[in-house]
Structure formats: structure tokens, C-alpha cells
Amino acid sequence: MRLAQSPRALSSPVPHLRCAEFGQLWLNPIMSNSYVAARQVPIPAGADQPRANGERRGDLLNSAADRDWWRALLEPHGWTLVRQRGDIQYWRRPGKENKSWSATLGACGPLFYVFSSNATPFEPERAYQPFTAYALLEHGGDFKAAAKAQAPAHQRKSRHKHTAGGGAADQGGPESPLRDRFRIDETGVWYTPPCDEEGNQPPDVWVCAPLHIVAATSDVDQRNHGHLLEFNDRHGHAKQWAMPLELLEEQKEYRKVLRSQGLKINSQALKHLQTYLDACDAEARARCVDRVGWYGAAYVLPDTTLGDTSEERLVLQTLDRHSEGYRLAGTLEGWQSEIAARCIGNSRLLVAVSTGFAAPLLEPLGEESGGLHFRGNSSEGKTTTLYIAATVWGEPTRLERWRTTANALEGVALAHNDNLLCLDELKELDPREAGGVAYMLANGAGKRRGQPHGGTRPRLTWRLLFLSTGEMNLAQHIAEAGQRIQAGQEVRLVDVPADAGASFGLFEDLHGAQSSKAFADQLREATTRNYGHAGRAFVAALSQDRVGNAAAAQLLRDGFVAQQVPAGASGQVYRVATRFGLISAAGELATAAGITGWPEGAALTAAARCFQDWLRQRGGVGKAEEAHALQQVRLFFERYGEARFKPMPEAFFDVDVKVVTGTTSMYGMGPCEFGFRFALEDRPVVLRDCYKIRLSSNGGTRVGGAGRQGDVEQPIKITRVVPGPTFV
């Protein structure tokens, strides 16, 4: 069955040659991005006689000519190089004024393929070798004169070495290399099948829309090889994808990605698409990376690379085309007027947006990852705050949910390397995993996993700042699973009260809105129109003087810590203060770069307010472990209150007891005093963990060891009743 072809192919069918005719063509198949064995213009018999050593002058030129040679040949004759895409050059014939092209160089191996009908002396739909083109342009088609004159020395500069094609000796020989059966033009990728048993040439097969392999990719260890592909979708939008070659083993997977990106594919030629991607390659090289973020002085995003890209081309190469979270809409000016301006006067909003700017500073300053958790009641504006922060780098829907597994969250964190991650509703995370997940995100590393053939897989690593929301903090959440929070977990995910104390929930200044709800609705609507520009502008400004800007951020951070941390504070307080200092420094740098439109000092003041709110609710500047011990005692009384304790009569509430006779044989203690509380029943009361008190039958009391061998009970008596408690 003959496959349907494109309209162009039907109106102007590709001419076919018999196998015997192919043997008369000059083939130079070896080129890293060779696509086709197109129909070439033959050299007249006897025009280029071989030398004594068997070499032809034309063969030498064909093997030596490079792109510079072609430019030196074509431009004096009025040809113009319109564009270059990978290894393919697009040329416009003389006399043509628009931006379209008339011929390609490199799309058909090392041949100059002309498809224009007005490109005299070239014929349309023909491919020309260097010697043939030289003879037509420089010698009017006189091949003998061209062979005699040969090419000037400056035109024989060689970069590519090709095996010269044979002549009649190649007739009936093996088929040309597989990659030479592909060609690409403005209608798509075409495959030229071999001749049938009767010597007939089947028609060319349309494989897909134009799909250019513009670079070969590999990582810094020369592994994870791939293709950098460029194509247009069905609506003419330019697309780029760094495809890992390992996907060729999963054919459906890469086709799904290409189709989802809008590439037209012939379903009847899928095996030819597989062969095209497997056999063809490009000369250009690019370094592939598996995550966004800093690589030297360059900052890689899914669709572009910011900063200094002079050393090498960097592209993000993943198993899928994951650009979600880094899209653009509106303008930076629109974001400033509709979103950033409304953050002024709202400490939590200013801190959330500044956190988005702070994430790219982690690597230059060597800071650790970590997060802020906005805790408060429902409908206080917590989720709206995450939407606002998300617009720094992309669409508001880049906001993630805590409703996931720890393994899945590793991939999410990797996609936000050197960037901001927003996580909503902590209660949706399994409380049994919450503590471990907090450690994992802040420590910047996933689990070490094994491989089927032995050894371990490379562990996923990242650097990021993350914002979280919830109606309870991390300690309360993991307590539901019967676990106790560790001080390190609280430092990694800092609990910030969402309520700003202005009776508007998280907000403090409504900027003229009638209510906090109306203000939140205005902010959410604005996030759908302008996003993604601020973060890129900040990295671009940071890259102009990366070292100097990092030093400025460090000074601002250290100044914040020195000003805000009280004397005698623990190291845990200093770690949290450093994070808030980094956030304030990032906000101030973005303001100085003209990105936020905030007044100077706004980000600094907001970060200080949130830090002091955290410090106030923490209960002091000491170690968290000590505060936890007191909290456990407090919780014990709150939980067991009436079940474990009774109120005592007022007259016997507080008693001062004095030892009046004898000593204990074990401890050798002399007369001393103890203050304690006890119940008026014949029940033991623990005193200093080694004594017990009992009411005696004679109205006095006895004190003795708490089960320790050798303790002797000594008689004591009550001496007086005092109005208040006394403790030793």
C-alpha cells in the first residue's frame, strides 16, 4: 500500500531513479547530520579523468570543501545565507527579496540541495556536490575546464573527511548508509526506500513534519547522550526538546512527548522515525543537565539559559518535556503594578515573594536549604500567599500539594533546584512521614537506591527554599502519629504565625479593598495575568556581577543577624535568623535592581517582623530541647489533670516539714528541711525521687527510702502550716 504524501509531494512528485542509475551518481555519505541520498546531478563521462594514482580532481574538492568554501563560492554569485539551524544552512537565491530560502546545505548530507525553479544555473529538486556547483558557477558548466583549473588553494580548506563515491564500480554494490536515505525540507522528513527486486524505485515516504537534530548532547561525564531537537508545532510555534537516547528503547514514550508538543507524525512510518533518530546525528555539541539551576555562571531553565553561556551550550535533558512551573505570561511591569505593589505593607506577602528571590542565592552564598511554614486557621490567606510567591518564577499552578509520597517529592524537589517550591496543606501529608520529609527537603538529598544489576543509582540532590501552609505546625502534625518533633526539624521548617495581628488574617494593609476576602480575590485574579518574569530578571541582574552581588547579599544577611538576634541565643536561633536574613537580602537586592518596585527597606522590615513573631511564639532564645522538656510537663498536667491529682483542703495545702531526730544510715544526712505537697490520705508521695512519706497511726509521719535496700525509716513530725508553697 502506498502511503499518502503531503500536498507538496503530490503536486510535485519526487523523481525516481533505478538502481542502475544510482551507481552513476557521486555519493559522499559520511556527515554527522546526513539525512538523504537525494537525486544528484551527474558529471558528464570523461569530464574529470583520474590521475595516475586513481584520484580525480573533483573527488579531492568534494572531500575537502567545507562551509567556508561554500560561502566563498556562493556569495560572489548573489546567494545569501538566510539562517543556520544546527548543521543545516538555508540559502536564498539571487533576486529573491523575501526571507524564505531556495536551497539547503547540510540537509542532504554534504550536498547543496536546490528546490527553487528560478535558481539558474541550478535545476530544481536537485542535489549538487562541491565540484559540480563549482563547475556550474565558475566555469559555466564546463566540467573539463573546472577539473583542469581545480579549485583555488583557499577553497580547499578541509574540516570534514568523506569517503569519495565510486562510479560504475559501485553499481550493484551494497546499499548506501542508512542515514543517507533521509532528507529534510520545508515539508518534513523524507525516507527514500531501496529499490525493489525489479529495480524500480519506490516513492519517498513522508515520516514527519520538519524535525531538526541541531546538537548531540551528553553530560559532564560523557554519559546520558541525547539529541537536541527543534521543530514547530501544528500552529507554527517553535519547540525544543533535549531527548535522551535511552528513550529509543521505549519507542512509545518519545513519540508521546513529540506528539504532545505538536509534531505531526506519519503513523504508517513509525519505524522510519525510529531509524531517523537512531542513525542521524549532529556535529554541534551541547552539555545536558538533569535539573534547573546554577551550573557555573549559567542558570538553566527548561526553555532557556540565563547568565554566562560563553563556555558551552547547556540544555535541560529529562525523560519528559517538563516546563511546568516556569512559564511566562504578561509583563514584568504588569507584575509590579498588580502583584508586587499590593505586597507593600503586608509582612507575610513581602517575605513570601522575597523567598522566591532568595532561592538562587543559596548556591553563591553556600547556604543550606530550608523552609517557612505559615500556620493559621482556614481562610486567613495562606494559599493566596503561595500563589503570590509562585508568580516570581512561573504560573500560580506551579504550587504543589503536600498530598504526595516521600519518593514522589524527591522528583518534585529536583524540578525546583535553586528555586522556590510551594507546598500547600501540611495536613494532607501522612504524619508518619512528615518529620522525615522535612529533613529530606532541607538536607537536599533523596534516598540511596539499588539497581537490578547491582550497585546503586545516583542519589537525587538539590538546593531549594520552600514555603508551606497548614492549620497546624509540624510538631502538632507528627504528634498525631505518636511521634515527637526534633529540634532539627523545627529549624529546617520554621513555623511562622499566619495571623499578622491586624484583624485581617495574614494581611495587614488591604490597599483599599472592602475586606480581606476581596483583597485575596484581587490578588488571585492578578496572578493569572502576570507571572514568570521577576525571577528571570533577578537572575539576569545577579549574573551581571555574580561575585559582587553575592558579597552584597552576604553583608545584608550578616547585618540582619547581628541586629535581630538577642545576646546569648542558641545556635538554633542563629540558623533561623540566617534564613530570614537571606530572604531580606534577596528582597532588597531585587528592589535595588528595579524588579519589585518596593521602597528601600521594605523586605528587611518584613523579615524582621516575621522573625520576631517566630521568636516570641518559640518562648525564648535557648535550646529547643529545654523548651520541649517544659512543654512535656505542661502537656502532662493538661492531659491528666483531674484524673491524676486532687485538690486539698485549704488548711493542709502547704506544709513545712522538718527532720528532728536521727539520720539515714545510707546517706548520712544531718538535720535538713524539705518543702513538698502531699495528699491527706495514706498514700505515698515521691520526694526527690528517693523518699516516700506516709501518714502514721500516731498522727506523725515517717520518711524512708523508695525501695532501696538499707534505708531505715526515721520518725519526723509536722512543725507548722505555712500559707504558700516552699520548695528545695
PyMOL commands that set and color helices and strands:
alter all, ss='L'
color gray80, all
select helices_A, chain A and resi 7-11+19-22+57-64+67-77+130-139+143-149+153-155+168-170+178-181+245-249+251-260+267-279+332-343+347-365+382-390+396-398+406-414+426-428+431-443+474-479+487-492+516-527+533-544+546-564+571-592+602-618+624-644+650-652
alter helices_A, ss='H'
color red, helices_A
select strands_A, chain A and resi 80-85+88-92+103-108+111-114+126-128+182-185+188-191+205-208+211-218+226-232+238-244+285-289+293-295+298-300+305-307+314-316+370-375+400-401+419-424+464-470+493-497+655-658+673-676+685-687+691-695+701-705+714-721
alter strands_A, ss='S'
color yellow, strands_A
deselect
rebuild
show_as cartoon
